[in-house]
Amino acid sequence: MGVKNLWDILESCKKTLPLHHLQNKRVCIDLSCWIVQLQNVNKSHCAIKDKLYLRGLFHRLRALIALNCSLIFVTDGAIPAIKSSTYRRRLNPGNVLTQDEAIKPSSIRRNAGSEFSRMIKEAKVLGNALGIPCLDGIEEAEAQCALLNYESFCDGCFTSDSDAFLFGARTVYRDISLGEGGYLVCYEMDDIERKLGLGRNSLITLAVILGGDYSEGVYGLGRESACQLVKSIGDSAVLQWIASEFSFVKKQKGSKKKIEDDKCNGRENAAEYKNPNGSKCPSQMKSQTLQVLNAYLKPKCHSAESDAVQRILALYPFSRSQLQQICTEFLDWPPEKTDEYILPKIAERELRRFANLRSTASQVGVQLPLDEMPIKCPLSRIIKPRKVQGVDCFEVSWEEMDGLETSIVPADLVQRACPERILEFQERRAQGKKRNNTRSRRQRLEKTPPLGQIDQKLQDLLLEVDRESSAADDATVLCGSVSEDDENFAQIHVDSSIQTHSTWNSNSVKKGFASGSAICQEDDILPALSKAEVIDLTSPPPVRHASWKSKHQEDNVQCIDVVELSDSENDMFSPEHIRRARELRMFLAGIKDNLY
């Protein structure tokens, strides 16, 4: 629980950080708080039977392991004597403490046979298999975490108890989420001092006034009034003031009328007065205040120099066989599923450690090639680039990683750990593209006919073009040999069906009408013929084109001019001639593409 309403007071200092903020950090975990959080997700009997809390813990741990985050479990020890009354009241809300229990409280050993204690033991076994050490606290786990953080043995602590700041913690992670890329809910003492003007002494004073695990608080003061009062005194003098000069009455349960009756009888400030429920008078409460201050300032914890603390600071190996056995026993997972979950994270952690080693060597001025590093790089090669939730990654293969062959890691991690592998991958990729281009060109050349066939095809096309030209010249001579005596209104009636007139088929049209001073296209003639129009060959001929004076004029052969249907140069050739020329150009262009 911590201090009443303290998280609400610190709301403006809350920060949401990405999960990779914990990369390469060491953090302490108040294991009891994590188990309570995971247990609250689903409190049904099936959830406890299926050990969903243990699955959630496993996935939290593997996510932090992949970031090379060194973890330390911290568990609760005995319940402090000053907290015993609060503990008994929580267990039995209706019971009233006896006078001896109120005056001489004693520490309470936790029930090792409870369901919650069994969960803690299972979590410790799982952490041991993953190489996570555990420190059993003397009393409060959050106090031990705060001490390690205050002594800079860790970068922060995971706990949901707000009194961690009162024990000296500087960075507290209240919650963690693995969804949407993962994030943390973080509070830092620097922000609390800067934004709120509250130091550690001020927070301890708020605990005395507002109440918490160690005290019930002061009657008649809310959080706003308490904060203003503490700020007005100052962090350096507030503890002395609360211990010596501040007089208050303990919160009382009862009606306002009863309290007013006590005031009328002059009992409210009597030092000898004791409430019927055994609570203390103001003088005794002042003594209890000193005990509260001492409990926060000097908690019972393992000192930083103790063997217990030095032992947990060492690195412990990951035990694959032990983890497989635990997951099979508790979670009913086959060994293959356990390996699928944990081995890629272990490999990513090893790569991060290798990246840290290279970074440290570079900072001291030692630039070693990848093959000369004292520790072999766990990444053997890059297979292909990938995208995971919009993040650039690589699919890589590993060496000597407990049977793990491939997995996906962030691209920036590979860049920091072994940029040589990225260069090798880019070179292989470029060579592969070059081989593909060479293979494609070879296939195109194989499809290209030999030069002998090319020459033969060219000759055939040229001969066909010559034959077309000769046929066009012959048609011109035939059209020009028509006598002037036969020009007596000779008319040719063309029916819409061209096949009924054998002398006017499509070939004769193309060869006959395409030989005059202008060439008539087939597409231009056939629509006109389909309308059964009459072509008057006795009408006055148009002016001859000078370029079409042939040698037949020397033999007194009169040529018949045909009306030009188009001014373009393409109309001077037959459609078949144009088609053949187009095929020739396309054929030559294809040969050029294949050769160059």
C-alpha positions as CSV (number, residue, x, y, z in Angstrom):
1,M,0.0,0.0,0.0
2,G,2.5,2.6,1.1
3,V,1.3,6.1,1.9
4,K,-2.3,7.1,1.5
5,N,-3.0,9.2,-1.6
6,L,0.7,9.6,-2.4
7,W,0.4,8.3,-6.0
8,D,-2.2,10.9,-6.6
9,I,0.1,13.6,-5.3
10,L,2.9,12.4,-7.6
11,E,0.6,12.2,-10.6
12,S,2.2,15.2,-12.4
13,C,5.6,13.5,-12.2
14,K,4.5,10.2,-13.9
15,K,6.3,9.4,-17.1
16,T,5.5,6.7,-19.7
17,L,8.7,5.3,-21.2
18,P,9.3,2.8,-23.9
19,L,10.3,-0.7,-22.8
20,H,13.8,-0.4,-24.4
21,H,14.5,2.3,-21.8
22,L,15.7,-0.6,-19.6
23,Q,18.2,-1.7,-22.2
24,N,21.6,-2.6,-20.5
25,K,20.2,-1.6,-17.0
26,R,20.1,-3.4,-13.7
27,V,16.8,-3.2,-11.8
28,C,15.4,-4.7,-8.6
29,I,12.0,-6.3,-8.6
30,D,9.7,-6.4,-5.6
31,L,8.5,-9.9,-6.4
32,S,5.4,-9.7,-4.1
33,C,4.1,-6.6,-6.0
34,W,4.5,-8.3,-9.4
35,I,2.7,-11.5,-8.2
36,V,-0.2,-9.4,-6.9
37,Q,-0.4,-7.5,-10.2
38,L,-0.4,-10.7,-12.3
39,Q,-2.8,-12.4,-9.9
40,N,-5.3,-9.5,-10.2
41,V,-5.5,-10.0,-14.0
42,N,-7.7,-13.0,-13.4
43,K,-8.7,-14.1,-9.9
44,S,-10.7,-17.1,-10.9
45,H,-9.9,-20.6,-9.6
46,C,-9.0,-21.7,-13.1
47,A,-6.5,-18.9,-13.4
48,I,-4.7,-20.0,-10.2
49,K,-4.9,-23.6,-11.2
50,D,-3.5,-23.0,-14.7
51,K,-0.8,-20.7,-13.2
52,L,-1.6,-17.7,-15.4
53,Y,0.4,-15.5,-13.0
54,L,3.5,-17.6,-13.7
55,R,3.0,-17.4,-17.5
56,G,2.7,-13.6,-17.2
57,L,5.8,-13.5,-15.1
58,F,7.7,-15.6,-17.7
59,H,6.8,-13.3,-20.6
60,R,7.8,-10.2,-18.6
61,L,11.1,-11.7,-17.8
62,R,11.9,-12.9,-21.3
63,A,11.1,-9.4,-22.7
64,L,13.5,-7.8,-20.2
65,I,16.2,-10.5,-20.8
66,A,16.2,-9.7,-24.6
67,L,17.1,-6.1,-23.6
68,N,20.1,-7.3,-21.6
69,C,18.4,-6.0,-18.5
70,S,20.0,-7.5,-15.4
71,L,17.2,-8.5,-12.9
72,I,17.3,-9.0,-9.2
73,F,14.3,-10.5,-7.3
74,V,13.7,-9.2,-3.8
75,T,11.3,-10.8,-1.5
76,D,9.7,-9.8,1.8
77,G,11.1,-10.9,5.1
78,A,9.4,-10.6,8.5
79,I,6.6,-8.0,9.0
80,P,8.1,-5.0,10.9
81,A,6.9,-4.5,14.5
82,I,5.7,-1.0,13.7
83,K,3.5,-2.5,10.9
84,S,2.1,-5.4,13.0
85,S,-1.0,-3.6,14.1
86,T,-1.8,-2.5,10.5
87,Y,-1.1,-6.1,9.4
88,R,-3.4,-7.6,12.0
89,R,-6.1,-5.0,11.3
90,R,-6.0,-5.9,7.6
91,L,-6.3,-9.6,8.3
92,N,-9.1,-9.2,10.8
93,P,-10.9,-5.9,10.2
94,G,-13.4,-6.4,12.9
95,N,-11.0,-7.3,15.7
96,V,-9.7,-4.7,18.2
97,L,-6.1,-4.8,19.3
98,T,-5.4,-5.4,23.0
99,Q,-3.5,-2.9,25.0
100,D,-0.4,-5.0,25.2
101,E,-0.3,-5.5,21.4
102,A,-0.7,-1.7,20.9
103,I,2.0,-0.8,23.4
104,K,4.6,-3.5,22.7
105,P,4.3,-4.5,19.1
106,S,6.5,-7.3,17.8
107,S,7.6,-8.4,14.3
108,I,5.5,-11.2,12.7
109,R,6.9,-14.0,10.6
110,R,5.1,-14.5,7.4
111,N,3.0,-17.6,6.8
112,A,5.3,-19.8,4.6
113,G,2.5,-22.3,3.9
114,S,0.0,-19.9,2.4
115,E,-1.1,-19.9,-1.2
116,F,0.7,-16.6,-1.8
117,S,3.9,-17.9,-0.3
118,R,3.7,-20.9,-2.7
119,M,3.4,-18.5,-5.7
120,I,6.5,-16.6,-4.5
121,K,8.5,-19.9,-4.3
122,E,7.4,-20.9,-7.8
123,A,8.5,-17.5,-9.1
124,K,11.9,-17.8,-7.4
125,V,12.4,-21.2,-9.0
126,L,11.6,-19.9,-12.4
127,G,13.9,-16.9,-12.0
128,N,16.7,-19.2,-10.9
129,A,16.4,-21.2,-14.1
130,L,16.6,-18.0,-16.1
131,G,19.7,-16.9,-14.2
132,I,18.0,-14.3,-12.1
133,P,19.3,-14.1,-8.5
134,C,17.0,-13.6,-5.5
135,L,17.6,-11.6,-2.3
136,D,15.5,-12.4,0.6
137,G,14.9,-9.2,2.5
138,I,15.1,-8.9,6.3
139,E,11.8,-7.1,6.5
140,E,10.3,-4.9,3.7
141,A,11.2,-5.8,0.1
142,E,10.6,-2.2,-1.1
143,A,13.0,-0.9,1.5
144,Q,15.7,-3.3,0.3
145,C,15.1,-2.3,-3.3
146,A,15.2,1.4,-2.4
147,L,18.5,0.9,-0.5
148,L,20.1,-0.8,-3.5
149,N,18.9,2.0,-5.7
150,Y,20.1,4.7,-3.3
151,E,23.5,3.0,-3.1
152,S,23.6,2.9,-7.0
153,F,23.7,-0.9,-7.1
154,C,20.8,-0.8,-9.5
155,D,19.3,1.8,-11.9
156,G,15.7,1.5,-10.5
157,C,13.2,-0.7,-8.8
158,F,9.9,-2.2,-9.7
159,T,7.3,-1.8,-7.0
160,S,3.8,-0.5,-6.5
161,D,4.4,0.6,-2.9
162,S,4.7,4.4,-2.9
163,D,6.8,4.4,0.3
164,A,9.8,3.2,-1.7
165,F,10.7,6.9,-2.1
166,L,10.5,7.3,1.7
167,F,13.1,4.6,2.0
168,G,15.5,6.4,-0.4
169,A,14.6,5.2,-3.9
170,R,15.5,7.5,-6.7
171,T,13.8,5.8,-9.6
172,V,10.6,3.7,-9.2
173,Y,8.9,1.8,-12.0
174,R,5.3,1.3,-10.9
175,D,4.0,-0.7,-13.8
176,I,5.1,-2.5,-17.0
177,S,3.1,-3.5,-20.1
178,L,4.2,-5.6,-23.0
179,G,1.5,-4.6,-25.4
180,E,2.0,-2.1,-28.3
181,G,5.7,-2.4,-28.2
182,G,5.9,-2.3,-24.4
183,Y,6.1,0.7,-22.0
184,L,6.9,1.6,-18.4
185,V,5.2,3.8,-15.8
186,C,8.1,5.6,-14.2
187,Y,8.6,8.1,-11.3
188,E,11.9,9.8,-10.5
189,M,12.8,11.6,-7.4
190,D,14.5,14.4,-9.4
191,D,11.2,15.2,-11.0
192,I,9.4,15.2,-7.6
193,E,11.9,17.6,-6.1
194,R,11.9,19.9,-9.1
195,K,8.1,20.0,-9.9
196,L,6.6,19.5,-6.5
197,G,9.3,20.8,-4.2
198,L,9.0,17.7,-2.1
199,G,12.2,15.9,-0.9
200,R,12.5,12.6,1.0
201,N,12.0,14.3,4.4
202,S,8.8,16.0,3.1
203,L,7.4,12.7,1.9
204,I,8.1,11.0,5.3
205,T,6.2,13.9,7.0
206,L,3.3,13.4,4.6
207,A,3.3,9.7,5.6
208,V,2.9,10.7,9.2
209,I,0.1,13.2,8.5
210,L,-1.8,11.3,5.8
211,G,-1.3,7.8,7.2
212,G,0.0,4.6,5.7
213,D,1.5,1.3,6.7
214,Y,3.1,2.6,9.8
215,S,0.6,5.2,11.1
216,E,-3.0,6.1,10.9
217,G,-2.5,9.8,10.1
218,V,-3.8,13.0,11.6
219,Y,-7.4,13.9,11.9
220,G,-8.7,16.9,9.9
221,L,-5.8,17.3,7.4
222,G,-6.3,16.3,3.7
223,R,-3.6,15.9,1.1
224,E,-3.8,19.4,-0.2
225,S,-3.5,21.0,3.2
226,A,-0.8,18.6,4.2
227,C,1.3,19.4,1.1
228,Q,0.9,23.2,1.6
229,L,1.9,22.8,5.3
230,V,5.0,20.7,4.5
231,K,6.2,23.0,1.7
232,S,5.8,26.0,3.9
233,I,8.2,24.5,6.4
234,G,10.8,23.2,4.0
235,D,12.4,19.8,3.5
236,S,15.4,20.4,5.7
237,A,13.5,21.4,8.8
238,V,10.2,19.5,8.4
239,L,11.3,16.3,10.3
240,Q,12.4,18.3,13.4
241,W,9.2,20.2,13.3
242,I,7.0,17.1,13.0
243,A,8.9,15.4,15.8
244,S,8.9,18.2,18.4
245,E,6.5,21.0,17.7
246,F,3.6,19.5,15.8
247,S,0.7,18.5,18.2
248,F,-2.2,16.5,16.8
249,V,-4.8,14.1,17.7
250,K,-5.1,10.6,16.2
251,K,-7.9,9.9,13.9
252,Q,-10.8,8.6,15.9
253,K,-13.7,6.4,14.8
254,G,-17.0,7.7,16.1
255,S,-19.6,10.3,15.6
256,K,-18.9,14.0,15.7
257,K,-21.2,14.3,18.8
258,K,-19.0,11.9,20.8
259,I,-15.9,13.9,19.9
260,E,-17.6,17.2,20.9
261,D,-18.6,15.6,24.2
262,D,-15.0,14.7,24.9
263,K,-13.9,18.2,24.1
264,C,-16.5,19.6,26.5
265,N,-15.2,17.4,29.3
266,G,-11.7,18.6,28.7
267,R,-10.3,15.3,27.7
268,E,-9.1,16.1,24.1
269,N,-5.6,17.3,25.2
270,A,-5.1,15.2,28.3
271,A,-1.8,13.4,28.2
272,E,-3.1,10.7,30.6
273,Y,-6.2,10.1,28.6
274,K,-6.5,6.8,26.7
275,N,-9.3,6.0,24.4
276,P,-11.5,3.0,25.3
277,N,-10.0,1.0,22.3
278,G,-6.5,1.2,23.8
279,S,-5.1,4.0,21.5
280,K,-2.5,6.3,22.8
281,C,-2.7,9.8,24.1
282,P,-0.9,12.6,22.3
283,S,2.4,12.1,24.3
284,Q,2.4,8.5,23.3
285,M,1.6,9.3,19.7
286,K,4.6,11.6,19.6
287,S,6.7,8.7,20.6
288,Q,5.2,6.7,17.9
289,T,5.9,9.4,15.4
290,L,9.6,9.1,16.2
291,Q,9.3,5.4,15.6
292,V,7.8,6.0,12.2
293,L,10.5,8.5,11.3
294,N,13.2,6.0,12.3
295,A,11.5,3.2,10.4
296,Y,11.7,5.1,7.2
297,L,15.2,6.6,7.7
298,K,16.8,3.4,9.1
299,P,15.0,0.4,7.7
300,K,16.2,-3.1,8.5
301,C,17.9,-4.2,5.3
302,H,21.0,-6.0,4.0
303,S,23.8,-3.5,3.9
304,A,25.5,-2.7,0.6
305,E,28.7,-4.4,1.9
306,S,27.0,-7.6,3.0
307,D,27.7,-10.9,1.4
308,A,24.1,-11.3,0.4
309,V,24.2,-8.1,-1.7
310,Q,27.5,-8.9,-3.2
311,R,26.3,-12.4,-4.2
312,I,23.3,-11.1,-6.2
313,L,25.5,-8.7,-8.2
314,A,27.2,-11.5,-10.0
315,L,26.0,-12.9,-13.4
316,Y,24.3,-16.2,-13.3
317,P,24.0,-18.6,-16.3
318,F,20.8,-19.6,-18.0
319,S,19.9,-23.3,-17.5
320,R,18.1,-24.6,-20.5
321,S,17.3,-28.1,-19.1
322,Q,16.1,-26.7,-15.8
323,L,13.8,-24.2,-17.5
324,Q,12.4,-26.9,-19.8
325,Q,11.6,-29.1,-16.7
326,I,10.0,-26.2,-14.8
327,C,7.8,-25.2,-17.8
328,T,6.8,-28.8,-18.3
329,E,5.8,-29.2,-14.7
330,F,4.1,-25.8,-14.0
331,L,2.9,-24.7,-17.4
332,D,2.5,-28.0,-19.3
333,W,4.7,-26.9,-22.1
334,P,6.8,-29.3,-24.3
335,P,10.6,-28.5,-24.4
336,E,10.2,-27.3,-28.0
337,K,7.7,-24.6,-27.0
338,T,9.9,-23.4,-24.2
339,D,12.9,-23.2,-26.6
340,E,10.8,-21.3,-29.1
341,Y,10.0,-18.7,-26.4
342,I,13.3,-18.2,-24.7
343,L,16.2,-19.1,-27.0
344,P,15.7,-16.1,-29.4
345,K,15.7,-13.7,-26.4
346,I,18.8,-15.3,-24.9
347,A,20.5,-14.9,-28.3
348,E,19.5,-11.3,-28.6
349,R,20.9,-10.7,-25.1
350,E,24.2,-12.2,-26.0
351,L,24.4,-10.0,-29.1
352,R,23.7,-6.9,-27.0
353,R,26.5,-7.9,-24.6
354,F,28.8,-8.3,-27.6
355,A,27.8,-4.9,-28.8
356,N,28.6,-3.4,-25.4
357,L,32.0,-5.1,-25.5
358,R,32.9,-3.5,-28.9
359,S,31.6,-0.1,-27.7
360,T,33.7,-0.2,-24.6
361,A,36.8,-1.2,-26.7
362,S,36.1,1.7,-29.1
363,Q,35.8,4.2,-26.2
364,V,39.3,3.3,-24.9
365,G,40.7,3.5,-28.4
366,V,41.0,-0.2,-29.3
367,Q,39.6,-0.9,-32.8
368,L,39.7,-4.6,-33.3
369,P,38.4,-6.4,-36.4
370,L,35.5,-8.8,-35.9
371,D,37.6,-11.9,-36.2
372,E,40.1,-10.7,-33.7
373,M,37.7,-10.0,-30.8
374,P,38.4,-12.0,-27.7
375,I,34.8,-13.2,-27.7
376,K,33.4,-14.7,-30.8
377,C,30.4,-12.9,-32.3
378,P,27.3,-15.1,-31.8
379,L,25.8,-13.9,-35.1
380,S,27.1,-15.9,-38.1
381,R,25.3,-14.2,-41.1
382,I,22.4,-12.2,-42.1
383,I,19.7,-14.0,-44.1
384,K,17.4,-11.2,-45.2
385,P,15.9,-7.9,-44.0
386,R,12.5,-7.9,-42.2
387,K,10.0,-5.5,-40.7
388,V,8.5,-6.1,-37.3
389,Q,5.8,-3.6,-36.2
390,G,7.4,-1.0,-38.4
391,V,10.9,-1.5,-37.1
392,D,13.7,-2.4,-39.4
393,C,15.1,-5.9,-38.5
394,F,17.2,-8.7,-39.9
395,E,16.6,-12.4,-39.9
396,V,19.9,-13.8,-38.8
397,S,21.5,-17.2,-38.2
398,W,23.4,-18.0,-35.0
399,E,26.4,-20.0,-33.9
400,E,26.5,-22.2,-30.9
401,M,23.3,-21.0,-29.4
402,D,21.8,-24.1,-27.9
403,G,20.4,-25.4,-31.2
404,L,18.8,-22.1,-32.2
405,E,19.3,-21.6,-36.0
406,T,17.6,-18.4,-37.0
407,S,15.7,-15.5,-35.3
408,I,14.8,-11.8,-35.9
409,V,16.8,-9.0,-34.3
410,P,16.6,-5.2,-34.6
411,A,18.8,-3.8,-37.4
412,D,20.3,-1.1,-35.2
413,L,21.6,-3.8,-32.8
414,V,23.3,-5.6,-35.6
415,Q,24.8,-2.3,-36.8
416,R,26.3,-1.7,-33.3
417,A,27.4,-5.2,-32.7
418,C,28.8,-6.3,-36.1
419,P,28.6,-3.9,-39.0
420,E,30.9,-6.2,-40.9
421,R,28.0,-8.7,-41.2
422,I,25.9,-6.0,-42.8
423,L,28.6,-5.3,-45.4
424,E,28.9,-9.0,-46.2
425,F,25.2,-9.2,-46.6
426,Q,25.1,-6.2,-49.0
427,E,28.0,-7.7,-51.0
428,R,26.2,-11.0,-51.3
429,R,23.1,-9.3,-52.3
430,A,24.8,-7.2,-55.0
431,Q,26.6,-10.3,-56.4
432,G,23.3,-12.1,-56.5
433,K,21.7,-9.3,-58.5
434,K,24.7,-9.3,-60.9
435,R,24.4,-13.1,-61.4
436,N,20.6,-12.8,-62.0
437,N,21.3,-10.0,-64.6
438,T,24.0,-12.2,-66.3
439,R,21.6,-15.2,-66.3
440,S,18.8,-13.1,-67.8
441,R,21.1,-11.7,-70.6
442,R,22.3,-15.2,-71.4
443,Q,18.8,-16.5,-71.7
444,R,17.9,-13.6,-74.0
445,L,21.0,-14.4,-76.1
446,E,20.0,-18.0,-76.3
447,K,16.6,-17.0,-77.6
448,T,18.2,-14.8,-80.2
449,P,18.6,-16.7,-83.6
450,P,22.2,-17.1,-85.0
451,L,23.7,-14.6,-87.3
452,G,23.2,-16.9,-90.3
453,Q,19.5,-17.1,-89.7
454,I,19.4,-13.3,-89.2
455,D,21.1,-12.7,-92.6
456,Q,18.7,-15.2,-94.3
457,K,15.7,-13.5,-92.7
458,L,16.9,-10.1,-93.7
459,Q,17.4,-11.3,-97.3
460,D,13.9,-12.8,-97.4
461,L,12.4,-9.6,-96.2
462,L,14.3,-7.5,-98.7
463,L,13.3,-9.8,-101.6
464,E,9.7,-9.6,-100.5
465,V,9.9,-5.8,-100.4
466,D,11.4,-5.8,-103.9
467,R,8.6,-8.1,-105.1
468,E,6.0,-5.7,-103.7
469,S,7.7,-2.8,-105.4
470,S,7.8,-4.6,-108.8
471,A,4.2,-5.6,-108.5
472,A,3.3,-2.0,-107.8
473,D,5.2,-0.9,-110.9
474,D,3.4,-3.5,-113.1
475,A,0.1,-2.3,-111.9
476,T,1.0,1.2,-112.9
477,V,1.8,0.1,-116.4
478,L,-1.4,-1.7,-116.7
479,C,-3.5,1.2,-115.6
480,G,-1.7,3.5,-117.9
481,S,-2.3,1.4,-121.1
482,V,-6.0,2.2,-121.3
483,S,-6.8,3.8,-124.7
484,E,-8.5,7.1,-125.0
485,D,-11.0,5.7,-127.6
486,D,-12.6,3.5,-124.9
487,E,-13.3,6.6,-122.7
488,N,-17.0,6.8,-123.7
489,F,-18.5,7.3,-120.4
490,A,-17.1,4.0,-119.1
491,Q,-18.5,3.4,-115.8
492,I,-17.8,0.8,-113.3
493,H,-20.6,-0.1,-111.0
494,V,-19.3,-1.7,-107.9
495,D,-21.7,-3.7,-105.7
496,S,-21.4,-3.7,-101.9
497,S,-20.3,-7.3,-102.2
498,I,-16.9,-7.2,-103.8
499,Q,-16.7,-10.9,-104.5
500,T,-19.4,-10.7,-107.3
501,H,-16.9,-8.8,-109.5
502,S,-13.8,-10.9,-109.9
503,T,-11.9,-8.1,-111.7
504,W,-12.3,-5.9,-108.7
505,N,-11.2,-7.9,-105.8
506,S,-9.2,-6.5,-103.0
507,N,-5.9,-7.3,-104.6
508,S,-6.8,-5.6,-107.8
509,V,-8.0,-2.6,-105.9
510,K,-4.7,-2.4,-104.0
511,K,-2.6,-2.9,-107.1
512,G,-4.6,-1.0,-109.6
513,F,-5.5,2.1,-107.6
514,A,-2.2,2.3,-105.8
515,S,-0.1,2.9,-108.9
516,G,-1.1,6.4,-110.0
517,S,0.2,9.8,-108.9
518,A,-1.1,8.9,-105.4
519,I,-1.6,5.6,-103.6
520,C,-5.1,4.7,-102.4
521,Q,-5.3,2.8,-99.2
522,E,-7.5,-0.3,-99.0
523,D,-9.3,1.1,-96.0
524,D,-10.1,4.2,-98.0
525,I,-11.4,2.4,-101.0
526,L,-13.5,-0.4,-99.5
527,P,-15.9,1.8,-97.6
528,A,-16.5,3.8,-100.8
529,L,-17.1,0.6,-102.8
530,S,-19.5,-0.7,-100.2
531,K,-21.8,2.1,-100.9
532,A,-22.1,1.1,-104.6
533,E,-20.8,4.4,-105.9
534,V,-20.0,5.0,-109.6
535,I,-16.5,6.0,-110.6
536,D,-16.5,8.0,-113.8
537,L,-13.2,7.4,-115.6
538,T,-14.1,9.8,-118.4
539,S,-14.1,12.9,-116.1
540,P,-11.3,15.4,-116.7
541,P,-8.2,14.2,-115.2
542,P,-6.4,16.2,-112.5
543,V,-3.1,17.8,-113.0
544,R,-0.3,15.2,-113.1
545,H,2.4,15.1,-110.6
546,A,5.7,15.9,-112.1
547,S,7.5,13.2,-110.2
548,W,5.4,10.4,-111.8
549,K,6.4,10.9,-115.5
550,S,7.5,7.5,-116.4
551,K,9.4,6.2,-119.4
552,H,6.1,4.9,-120.9
553,Q,5.4,8.5,-122.2
554,E,8.3,8.1,-124.5
555,D,6.5,5.1,-126.1
556,N,3.4,7.2,-126.6
557,V,1.6,5.3,-123.9
558,Q,-1.0,7.4,-122.2
559,C,-1.2,7.0,-118.3
560,I,-4.4,7.4,-116.4
561,D,-4.1,9.6,-113.3
562,V,-5.8,8.5,-110.1
563,V,-7.0,11.2,-107.6
564,E,-4.8,11.5,-104.6
565,L,-6.5,10.4,-101.4
566,S,-3.8,11.5,-98.9
567,D,-0.9,13.8,-98.8
568,S,1.3,11.7,-96.4
569,E,4.3,9.9,-97.6
570,N,3.0,6.6,-96.2
571,D,0.2,6.7,-98.8
572,M,2.7,6.3,-101.6
573,F,3.1,2.6,-100.6
574,S,0.7,-0.2,-100.3
575,P,-0.5,-1.4,-96.9
576,E,1.3,-4.7,-97.3
577,H,4.5,-2.8,-98.1
578,I,4.1,-0.7,-95.0
579,R,3.4,-3.7,-92.8
580,R,6.5,-5.5,-94.1
581,A,8.6,-2.4,-93.5
582,R,7.3,-2.1,-90.0
583,E,8.1,-5.8,-89.3
584,L,11.6,-5.2,-90.6
585,R,12.2,-2.2,-88.3
586,M,10.9,-4.1,-85.3
587,F,13.1,-7.1,-86.1
588,L,16.1,-4.9,-86.4
589,A,15.3,-3.1,-83.1
590,G,14.9,-6.5,-81.3
591,I,18.3,-7.6,-82.6
592,K,19.9,-4.4,-81.4
593,D,18.4,-4.9,-77.9
594,N,19.7,-8.4,-77.7
595,L,23.1,-7.5,-78.8
596,Y,23.6,-4.5,-76.6
